[in-house]
Amino acid sequence: DWMVAHGVDRAYIVAGTGIIQNIVADLIEDRGIDARRIAGRDRYETSMKVAKCFFSTTTSSSCNGVVPNRTNARMSSLISSSSFIDSAIAGSYVGFYASPVLIASTDSISSYVQSYLKGQTDVYDGFIMGTSSQISSNARKKFYQLIEGTQ
């Protein structure tokens, strides 16, 4: 009801049906709001799909009709997949910079995230949120190498 009262015409569900069931999308659509789902096989692929759909000048069929930004993101952020607090805090930071939040495990950066970063020629900077116990020095090093490789 809040979405209707505030004129929301589209809602994005960023999770698979195992996390947010189709009934939620149905309830949203029953109120006349277009519900679109963006989901990957896991949280790493989902973070890459969100980045690709919202923060690049091109789109793909996996974006479910999302219209991408006019320009590529210039910055990318990395957070631990195990830290909800860091992801909540990162939201404000990356919202200001109009850049995606990518997710890493403690010891590595997934092939999905690596593929996304390799395809982003405009990324010139990165920000890692979390301690070295959440994202290892090897994962940090790989993230910055990937960013340097986009220049």
Disulfide bonds with the S-S distance in Angstrom:
Cys53-Cys63 2.21
